Amino acid sequence: MLVSSRVMKGFALCIILLCTYDKKVDGFSNYGGRQVINKQSNKQRRIDIPTLSAVSADLSSSSSASAVVDFYANLDNLYDQSNGIKCPFFRRRAADLIDNAAMIAQFLLIRHKSLPGISDLFLDNPPEEMELSAPGCKPLGRHIKVHPDGTADKTRNLSITDITQRIHNDWIGGVAGVDKGYYITGKLDSTIYRDDCLFDGPDPDMPVRGLRKYLSAASHLFDPRESDAQLLSIIHNENDGDKGYEMIEVTWRLGGVIMLPWHPKVEAWTGRTKYHLDEEGLIYLHEEEWDISVWKAFICTLYPNAKRWGIWEKERLASN
């Protein structure tokens, strides 16, 4: 895991360098880094490849804040392009990589926030275009509702009954109800969630920080034509959440075909999801529990015939 983390951070640094590329001058922006010959030009001329120390030095320039905003805009564009990756495993890896690049860049900026132009990026309420959060935590994406000015659309301080009803509609696939809820489609009422909501559960790909990242994964995980997500029950409890506020609990049955290259079909399993609300009545923690072991879910996804193994019956009897 340590090696994997270091590799991901290394790739994230590469993305930081990639996002400093300025297409207008057919080369990298002038960060005073190592020089090479631009082979794409008819004439051989020198361009600059940035180094991390040179990137840091450039933060003192008058246009540093603008350069940072452009850099994060490039990350957002890369994030949108990563949604076109069909395999859910590699799509998630790409999203993590881009978010890691954003977090590393934010760390470097914090180290230099006393420099001219940089301190404005760390205001308590910065303008929307200067928001430096990870792309996965931004109010962007086709399933995220926003106001005409681009700011996030949130319905705060709703009654627990209203929030429960909205979650109910998300599960049944709208008012009509077709058992094609957001676990299958990736479509939900984003107005009742924080943009930096934490999605946690037994899935090896969890936890996931950010509504945008979660919906991107959910909308491409199951084949909606051959998968179902059934709502079994929904209840709400006052003062039972992780922060002492309300909590809504759903029990469900989920199964179908996963959009991996070999299209494995997983048998339906049951579980629970808890929706923890914050002081504004927004969901800040989405917590899953499964009624099957992670090992069974993982192995049967890789090798569907493994569901016939007798070991699972022994596991079931042992758990009882």
N, C-alpha and C positions, 0 to 999 in steps of 0.2 A: 504494500500500500504506500510506503514511504517513497519507493522508487517511482511508482505511478504518479504520486503527487508532484514529485520533482519534475517528471517529464511534462505533466500538464502545465506547470508553471513556466517551464522552458518554452513550450509552444506558445503560451500566453505572451511571453516577452517578444516572441517573433511576430505575433499579431500587433503588438504595440508598435514595432518598427514598420510593419506593413501599413498600418493606418496613418503613418506620418507621410506616406507617399503622396505627392502632389502631382496629379495628372496634368495640370495646366502647364507645367514646365517640363513634362515628360521625364520626371526624375524625382528624387526625394527632396523635400524641403531643405533649405540650407541650415543644417544643425551643426555645421563645423565638424562633421565626422570624417571617416576615412573616404578617400576619393577613388573612383573607378571611372573607366571609360563607358559612356552611354552607347551601346551597340545598336540601339533602335534608331538613332539619328543618322542622317546621311553624312553629317560631319562628326568626327570624333571630338567630343567635348567632355569636360570633366563635370561630374555630378557628385553629390555628397550622399553617402550612406550614413545614417545617424548612429551614434553610439549612445548608451544610456547616460554617460557623463555629459555628452554634448547636448542631449535632450534636456537634462537638468539645467545646464547653463543657459539654454535658450529661454527658460522661463522668466528671465529678467528683462526680456524685450518688451516693448510697448504693446505688441500684438499677441502676447503670450496667452491671454485669456481667450482671444478669438481662436488661436491655434488649438487650445484645449477643447473648446466647444466643437470645432471641426473634427477633432480626433474622436470625440464621443459620438458625433453624428456618423462617422465612418463605421464605428462599432455597431451602431444601430442598423446600418445598412447591411453589414455582414451578418447580423443576427437575423434579419429578415430573409437573407439569402439562404441561411442554414435551414430554414423551415422547408426548403425544397428538397432536402435530403430524405429519401424514402424510408430507409432503414431507421427505426426508432432508436436503436442503440447508437449509431453513429450521429444521428441528429442531436441526441442528448449530449454526446461527447463534444460536439461542435459548440453547442450552447454553453456548456460548462467552460470551454476554452475561452470563449469570448467574454463571459462574465469574469473569469479569472484575470484576463487582460485589463478589464475595466477596474477591478479591485487593486491590481498592482499599480496601475496608473494613478489611481486615487491616493494610494500610499505615497507615491513619489511627489504628488502635488501637495499633500499635507506637510511633507517634509520641507516644502519650499513656499508655503502659503504666505510668508512674510514678504515675499518679493512683489514688486509692482504688478498690479493686474490680477494676481492670483488670489488675493484675499477676498475679492468680490465673488469668487466662485464658492465661497464657504459661508455665505450669509445664512441667517436662520431661515429665510424664505426667499431663496434665489429664484429668478425668472425661470419659466419652464424650459427655455432653450439652454439654460446653464445648469440644469439638473445633471449631477455627475454620478447618479446611482447606476448600478449594473443594469445592462439592457433588459435582463429578465425580470427586473422589478419596476420597469417603467410602464405607464399607462398607454401601451402601444399594442398593436395587433388587431386582427380582424374581429376577434370576439370580445374586445375591450371597449366599453362605451365611454365616449368622451364628449365634452361640450364643443360647440362650434369653434371656440378659441384653442382647442387642443388639450385643455385641462381635463383631468379625470372626473367622470361623473359618478358621484357617490351619494347614496341615500342614507344619511346618518340618523341615528336615534329613532329608528323605527321600533314599533312594538315587537315583542318576541313572537307574537302571533303572526304578524306580517312577514317577519324574516323566515319563520317556519314555513309559511305558505310559499314563499319564493324558492326556498330550497326544495320543497315538494315538487314544484313545477319544473325545476332544473332536473330532477331525477326522472320524472315521467316523460320528459321531452316536450314540455309545454302544457298548456291547458288541455289539449286533446288527449295527450298521454299515449305513447307508443312504445314504452320501455326502451327508448333510445336516448337516455339521459346523458349528462355531461361526461360520465366516465367513458362513453362511447364516442360522442360527437365533439367533446371539448367546448360545447356551448353552454354557458351559464350566465346568471345575472351578476355581472362583474361589479354592479353598483353596491353590493352588500359585502364586498371583500376589500381588504387593504391590498394595495398593489404589491407590497412586500410580504404578503401572507406566506407563512411557512407551511408547507405540505409535507407531513411526516407519516411514516408507516413502515410495514415490513418489507416493502419492495426494495431490492438492492439499489435501485436508482434514487431512492429517497434518503434523506430529506431534500426537498426542492424549495428554494427561496425565490419567490416571485410568481405572481399570478400569470404573467405573460409566459414564463417558461413552462409552468405546469400545463396551461391550456395548449401550448404548442405540442407538448408530449402526448397529452390525452387525445387530442384530435387526430392523431396518426397512429395510435397504438393498436386499436381494434378495427377490424373490418366491419363497418356499420351494417352491411348487408347480411352478415352471418353472426352477429353478436347481439347480446341483450344485457341490459342492466336493470334488474327489477327492484323496485322499492318495496320492502316488506313491512316496514313500520317507521314511524317518525314521532319523536317526543321531544319536549323541551323542558329544561330544568333551570330554575332561577338560582343564581349565586353558586352554580356548580361548575363553572368554567375554570380554566387554569389561572385566570387573573381575578377570580372571585365574582365575575359577572355571569350572564346567562350562557348556557350551553345547549346546543341542539344535537340530538343523537339519532342517527339513521341506521337501520339494519337493511341489508341488501343481498341480492344474489347476482353474481356476475359471471359471464362466460362467453366464449366465442372464439373467433379466429384472430390471432395476433399477426400484425403486419410485418413479420420477419420474412426473410427470403424464402424459407420453406413453408410458410403459412401454417404454423402449428395450431391445432384446435384444442383449446383447454376446456376441460369439463367445468361446469358451473360450480362455484364455491360461494360460501356466504361470509359475511363480515359486517363490521360496523364502522361508521365514520362519525367522529365528533367534531362539531363546529364551535369553536370557542370565540366568544365576542369580547371586544375591548370596550373601553369607556365610552366610545362613540357609537357602539352598536354595530361595528364592522367586524367581519370574521378575520382574525389575525392568525389563527392556528387551525389547520385542517388535519385531523389526526385519524389514521386508519388502523383497524385491527382485523386480522384474518382468522377464520376458523380452520385453516389448514396451515401446515408448516411452510416456512419459506423454502426449505429444501425440496419439498414435494412440488411446490409451484414452479421452482426454478428447473428441476430435473425434467418434469413433465413438459415444460415448454421447449427444452432442448431436444427431448426424445419422447414424443407423445405416447409411444407404446409402453413407457415406464409406468403408466397409470395402472397396468395390470400386475405389477410386482406385488408380492405378498407382504413386503416390508411395510406398506402403507396401512394394511389392516392391523398389523402388530402395533404400529404407531398409534392408530386410533384407539385400540384397546388399552394401550398404556396410558393415553391421555385421559381415559375415562376412569 
